Every structure is written in structure tokens, then in C-alpha cells.
């Protein structure tokens, strides 16, 4: 069989044809040798197809990708962008010209490329000494989205798999794809990706303080749901190491704050093709609401036709909602606050079950009646029935707590009117988000997280499950100086 080079306009691309042809010939010969080594069977076919794709990625795709990368580094467009990037970083000085850098590709191959190396230094603070203010950088590589000496495609693959699975599972999956990385390297890559994305998140907070707003939510109905989860964290005890070589640690439960912002359709349900964001933080309530304000401004929620806030009765949520809306310049007339119906009904059921002298049948019947009134928007009837319950000192606190809960959120429980207006009355969106993002990845027997690692994984997984992974990678592939190009 005779191959002829394709009609390519670029001389450089025509020059790569002999290299690809040689690689293809060696690849086919190697796969032929592998297949005829043993008689065919089902297991042989399985192993051969896996090996075929692994070796094709390394011996064919990586060869072409290596040529593309080297060609891109000499492109005038990349050269101009790199020069602009250097000029935007004060104090950046070239240290080495055409320093060889090893770059790992998606197929697992490592190639050497030449790129200028710069170091950014601060002002001398001690006579004769310079204080390093940041790490060195390769502007040409950063322009192409290479920050950790791996291609963006490999970085995306590693980050996506670590967001889905533990390190050991992620390592096995990548090995099956022909990418041999240690668990430490996998963590370093994924956490590095998360750190850059989290820096952009902090950039959004800064833009909010500067009054910058987007337009993505213009004319749309959006919903904001807020809640908290549970993650076990670890804190090192320090001191002398144990015989195992590790420090001891203490474990404690911590509540990650989690929220989702999504677009509502005409029926009051989440629009599967509309806006959808998951986000969370291991910080406190104030940190969470700074992020909420940042996302509302980034989306341009002040231009939305309606903003629905749904949550349980957590005081840490409701006492901050009005302030968050004001900081996002959202007219309070457009804001509709809703206490999750199912949390309220659960609270009534719990109170009924704790009534002394009530049988299970009576408690269930009484709670079902109150649930019916609650769903119909007759909260005053529920309050009257609660106040009419004969009680003693043993149950006063429970009943008073339920009455206080209903009185405090009376204006947020007109569920019949809300249903007629096609406004959701449940916070299932955030409950589902917490289960999928936090519970199914960060919780488990014997799992303890350092707080910053939990933040990294939660951030990556939130973007993955919200369908925002391509957006995360778009941001992560940009130098910080170009973040203003990112729109909601």
C-alpha cells in the first residue's frame, strides 16, 4: 500500500508527513506482532483493543500533538501575546532564552520544547538582596494554557477523574487510558487546576466590590437555594511522628456551605438548558454569602425578571439574604423568599411524634392534617392547632420551638399562592446538589479531609456536575491578566 501526502497549504505541515508515516508504519507493525502472537479469543480481542487505543494515543496522536505544540510556540500570534503578558507583569525579567521544558501530553508521552523563562522579582528590601515575589513563569506556555508542564487536555482529564473518584480509582482509570501517573502527581495536577479556578472565584468577589456586573440573567427567572452539608476534617497534632512515620490527627465534623443558582422555566422547574451553577465553600456563612453576591453580580441577577430564594429555616441564611440582594443591586420587589415546604412539614411531624401520650396513629393523622393546611397556605390554622395542644413542662420547649419557627417564616409559607405563580416551594435542587457533590465524594467511612483539599475537590466536582466543566477549563487556561475576557 502506497501513501501520498495530503495537499496541505502549510510547508511545516507537509514536512511532518514523513514523520507521521514512519510512526504509523511502526505502529501497525507493532500491533500486528501483538495480535498474531497468540490465537484469537474473546479475552485477546479485549486486551488488543485496549492496547490499540493506548498505543495509538502515544505513538500517533502524541507525535502530531508534539509537532503542533512546537509549531504553536513559534507562531507570531503566540509571540505577541507572550510579549504582552510579560509587559503586564511588572518586574518580570528574562532569565533564560529557549530553555528546554518537558511537557507531558494526553497520550502519556513527554516531549521537550524550548520556551523563554521569566522571573518576577520585587523591590529590594535589604541592601544587596532581592525578595522573590512570585514564581518564575513561561509566558509562551501560559498563552497556550500550559501551567503545570502538561497540556490542557491532560490537565482536564486528570481533574475531571479526580473530581469523580478517589485518587486510587483515578490512577487506575488513567492507567487504562495509557496515562501512568502516581497518586501524588494526580493530586498535584488536580489541586493546581482547582487553585487557579478558585483564584478566579476570588477575582469575581473583587469585581463585585468594584461594582462590575454581567448580563446573562437578563429577563430570566432565577432561583437561589442555600444549605449546608457535613464533612469530616482532620487537623494534624504535630509533635513527634508515630512509628508509621505520620503525625497523629484529630477529626471533627465541619459544615460546608453550599448553594445553587439555576434558571426557572415557565412551569417553575429547573430549565435543563438554562443557567445552572453549583458552588460551595468550607468557610463560614459570611464567606458563602460573599460568593453568592459574586455569582449574582457575575450573572447580572439585577436584570432578572424574578429572583426566588429557597432554603430551610436556618437563621444564618435568612438574616443575610436581604443584604446580599442589596449588594447585588437586586430590587427587593423582585425577590421572593420561600421556606422549603418539606422542611416545615418535617418539623411538624417531628413535634407530633414527640407528644407524650399520643399513639403513632394519632401523631401521623394530626401531622397529616397540618401538612394539608400548610400546603394550602393556611399557616394561621396550623399555628392555632399547635397552640391548642394540651402540654406540660416536658414538651413546652418542643411546641414553642415549632410555633416560633412558623411565626418567624409566616410570610415565606404561602405555598398555595406560590404554586399558582409557578414558583418552586422545595429546595430539592440544593439537597440534590449536596448529595451529589459532597456526600457521594467527600463523605465515607474512614475519610478525613484537610480543609483546603476538601475545598479543591468540592469546587471541581461542583463545576463538573453542574455542566460547567468547559467553562472552568476556559478560565483555568487563561493567564490571570486575561480574566476580564470571561463573561457569564
N, C-alpha and C positions, 0 to 999 in steps of 0.2 A: 504494500500500500504506500502510495506517494502522497506526501502532504505539501501543499504550496502555501506560502504565507498569505494571510488575508490582505486585502487592499486597505491599508491604514495610512492616514494622512500624515501622521507624525513620524519623522525619521527615528526618533527614540523608540517608539512602539514597534516599528519594523525591525529594529535592532534586537529587540527582546525575543523575537520569534524563534531564532535558533536555540536560545536558552530554554524556552518552554518546550520545544520539540525534543531536545535532549532529555529534559526531565520527564516528559511524557513517555518516551521510549523506555527509559529505565524503570519508570513506574509500572508500565504494562508488563515488562519482563519479570519484575519482582512479584507482581500479583499472579502471573501465570505460573511461576515457580511455586508459589504458595498453594495454589489451587490443585495442581497435579501431584503434589507431594503425597496425598492420601486419597483413597476412594471417596467419592461424594456421598454425603448423607445429610440429614436434617441439621445436625449439630455443626457439621462442616460448613454448610451453607450459611448458618447464623454467624459463626465466627468469621467467615470470609467477608460477609457484607459489612460487619462492624470494622474489620481491619481495612477494607476497601475505603470506607469513608474517612477513617482516621488518617490513613496514609495519603489519600487524595488531598486532604486539607494541608498536610505538612509538605508533601512533595510537589504539589501543583499549585494550590491556592496561595500558599505562603511564598512560593517563588515569584508569582505575579505580584502579590501584595508588596514584597520587598522591593521590586522594581518600581512600583507605583509610589511607595514611600520615598525612595531615594530621588525619584524624579520630582516629587512634590516639594522636597526640601530645596531644590534649586530653582523653583518657579519664581518668576519676578513678583507675582502676586503675594506669595508667602514671604518673600524677601522684604517687600514694602510693609506688610503687616507686622513682621517681626521688628523692623526698624521703628515703626510707630509704637509698638508695645514697649520697646526699650526706652524710647523718649518719654513715655508716660510714667515711667518708674524712676523717680529722682534718685540720683546716686548710683545708678547701675553702671558698672564698668566691665568691659570685656576682659575676661581672664585668659581664655584660650580660644584660638581660632580653629575651627574644624576639628574639635575634639571628638573622638570616636565614642559613640554611645551604643550600648547593646539594647535592642528593642525586641521584646517578645511579641509574637504575632498570635492571631487567634488559633492557628493550627498547631501551635506549640513550638514553632521554630524561633530561633534567636538570630537576628541579623545585626550587623554593625553599620551604623550610619554616622555621618560627620555633621556636627552642628556646633555653632558658636555657643560658648558658655559665658554667662554673665554672673556677677556677684554684686548684690546691692548692699552698700555699706552706709552706716550713719555718720554723724559728725563726730570728730574726735572729742572725747570727754576727759581723757587723760593725755597729757602731752606725749606725743610719740606713739599713741595707740589708737586704733580704730575699733569701734564697737560694732559688731555684726548685728544688723537689724532684721535680716531675713535670710533665708537660704538662697543658694545660687539657683539659677534657672536657665533653661534653654529656650529662648524666645521662638525659634523656628518650630520646635516641637510643640510648644504650648499653642501656637497658632493652629496646629493640626489636631489639637485636643489630646496630646500625649503629655501626661503629667507624672506618671509613675513608671516610665520606661516600658510601658505596654500600650498596645493600640487601644483605641476607644472601644472597639468591638469586644476585645478580650476583657477589658475592664467592666463593660456592661454585662457580659456573660457571667463573670465571677460574682459581681454584685447582685445580680438577679437570683442566682442559685443560692447564695448565702442568705438572701432575704427569705427564700422559701424553706431552706433546710439547715440543720446544724452543720458545723464545719466538717465532720467526718463524712456525712452524706454528700455534702457539696464536693468534697475531694474525690469521692468515688464517682460521682456523676461526671465531673470534669475529666477524670482519668478515662472514662468510657468514651469521651469525645476526643481523646488523644492529647489532652492538656494535663501534663504532670506537674502539679504544684503542691507544695507542702501546706499543711493547715495554717501555719504561721503566715505564709505568703498570701494565702487566700484571705485571711483576716486583714492583713495589711492593705491589700488591694481594695477590699470592700469598704473597710473603715476609712481609707483615704478618699474614696468616692463619696462616702457619706459626709465626711468633714467638709469637702468643697460644697456639697449641696446645702449643708447646714449653714455654711458661711453665707450662701445666697439667701437663705431664710432670714438670717440676721440682717442682711442687706435690705430685705423688704421691710423689716422693722424700722430701719433707719430712714427709708423712703417715706414711711408712714409719718414719722416725726417731722419730715420735711414737707409734708402735705401733698406728696405725689400720689396720684390715683389712676387706676385703669378704667377700661370701658367694657369689659367682657360681659358684665351682668346687666347692661343697659336694656331696660324694658322687660326684664325677665323676673319671674318669681323664684326666689331662692330660699332655701331653708338652712338653718344653722342648728346642729344638735351637739350638745356637750355632755360629757360624762367622764367618769374615772374608772380605771381598772385596778389590777393588782399584779405586782411583780416582786419576786424575791430578789433582794440585792445582797451584795457581800461587801464587807469592809475589812481590809487586812488589819491584823492585830500588831504587825510589826515585830520588833524584837528578834530573838534568835530563831533560825529556821528549825523546823522539825526534822526528824530522821529522813522523811521523804524528800527533803530539800525545799519544801514550800513553807511559807508563813501560814499560821492559822488565820481564821477569819470568823467574823460574826455575821449571821444572816438576819435580815429583817425585811418585813413586807413594806413596800412603798407603792403609792398610788400614782401611776402615770396619768396625766390629764390628757384627754383625747377629744377631738371634735371632728365633725364632718360638715362640709358645705356642699350642697347639691342643688340642682335646678328642679323645680316642680313643673309637671305638665298640667294640662287643663283639668285633669281628674284629681290633682293633688298628690300624685305619686311621683317618685323619682324618675326624671326623664333619662332613659338609658343613653341617649345621645347628647345630653347636655352637660353642664358643668358638674364636676364631681371631684372633691378633694378630701382625702383623709390626712390628718396631721395630729401629732401628739408630742408631748414633752415629759421628761422625767423631772422637770422643775415644778414650782409651786403654782398656785392658782393665778397669781399675777403674771407669771411667765406665760401661762397658757393664754391669757386674755391679751397679752401683747401680740401673740401670734395670730389670734382671732382678728384683732384690729388690723394687723398687717395684711392678712388674706382678704379681708373685706375691702380694704383700700385697693389692694392689688387687682381685685376683680371688678372694682368700681361698683360696689353694692349700693352706693348713694344714688346710682342711676337706675337701680332695680325698681320694678313696679310694686313689689311687696317683699318683705323680709320676715320670715317665720322663724321664731326661736323656740325650740322644743327641748325640754330637759326634765329631769326628775325634780324633786323638791330641794335639792342641795343648796343650802344658803350661799355657798361660795360661788355658785353660778349666778343666781338671780340678783345678788347685790352688785354685780359687776356688769350686767347686761346693758343697763341704761348708759353707763359711762362709755362702754365700748361702742355703742351706736353713735353717741355724740362725737367721739373721737374719729369715727369713720364718716362723719357728716351725713348720717342717715336720718332722715326726718322721722321722728318718733311716731307720727301718724301712720307711717308705712309699716311699722314694726308690730307684729302680732306675737304675743307671748303665750305659750301653751305648756302646761304641765302635763307630762306624759300620763295618759288615761290609765294605762296598765299599772304604773307605779302607784297611782292613787287608789285603784281598786285593790291592789295587793295589800296596801296599808290597812284598808277597811277589813279585808279578810283576816289579816293577822290579828287585828284588835278583837274581832268576833271569836276567833279561836282561843283567845286568852281569857275570855269571860268565864269567871268561876260559876259552876252550876249549869252551864249551857252544854247540852249534848252536841256532838258533832253535826247531827242533822239540823238542829236549831241554828247553830252558828252558820252553817252553809246557807240555809234558807234566808236568814237575816242578811247575810253579806250579799247574796244574790239580789235581794230586793234593793239594797242600797246601790249596788252596781248598776241596776236598771235605772234608778233615779239619776245617778251620776252621769250615765251615758246620755240621758235625755236632757241634761243641763240643769236639773233641779237640785243644785247643791244645797240650797236652803232646807229642802226636805231631809236630806242626808244629815245635815247639821242638827236639825230638830230631833231626829230619831236618835242620834248619838247622845244628845243632852238628856233625852228621856230615859236612857238606860239606867236601871237601878244599880248602884255601885257602892263599893266600900273602899276603905283605905288601900286595900291590896291592888285595886285596879284603877284608882284615880289617875295615876300618872299616865297609864296607857291611853285611857279615854281622853284626857286633857291634851295629850300629845297629838292624837288624831284630830281633835276639834281644832287645835291651833294650826295644824297643817292645812285643813280645809279652809279655815278663815283667812289664812295668810295668802292662799293662792286662789281665792274665790273668783277673781277676775280672769284667771287663766284656765278656768274649767267649764266654760260654756260650750260643751262638746257638741251639742245639737246644732247650734249656730255655726260652729266651725266646720262641721261636716257638710252643712248646706253650702258653705262657701268654698268647698273643696280644699280645705286646709287639713293637713295630717294632724292626728291627735296622739300619735305614738312616736316614741323615739327609737323605733326599731332600727333605723339606719345607723345610729351610733352604737347601739348594742351589738349589731352585727359586725360593725367595724372593729370594735374592741375584741370580739371573739376571734375574728379572722386575723387581725393584725397582732394583737397582744397575746391572747390566750393560746392560740394554736402554734405560736412560735416562741414566745418568751416564758411561758409557764410550763412546768412539768416537774416530776419527782426528781429531786437532787439538782435542780437547775438554779444557780445563783449568778446574778449578773453584777458586774461593775456598772455603775450608773451610766458612765459615758458610752460603754459598749451597748447597753440596752437602748440608749437614745439613738445610736447609729443604726442598729438593726431595725428598730421601730420606724425610723424615718424612711429607710429604704423600702421596707415592706409596705408601709402606708402608700407610698407612691406606686409601687408595683400593683397592689390590689385595687387601687383607685383608677387604674388605667392611665397613670401619669408617668410611666417609666420613660417614654420617649422625651417628655418634657424635662425630666430630671437629667437625662443624658445630654440634652441640648444645653442645659445650664452648666453641667459639670465639664463639658468640653470647651467652654469659653473661658478665657482669662478674666479675672475679676474686673479689669478695666472695661470690659465689653458687656457687662451685665445689664447696662441700661438698654440694650437691644432686645431684651426679653420682655415680651408682652404676655398678659394673662391669656 
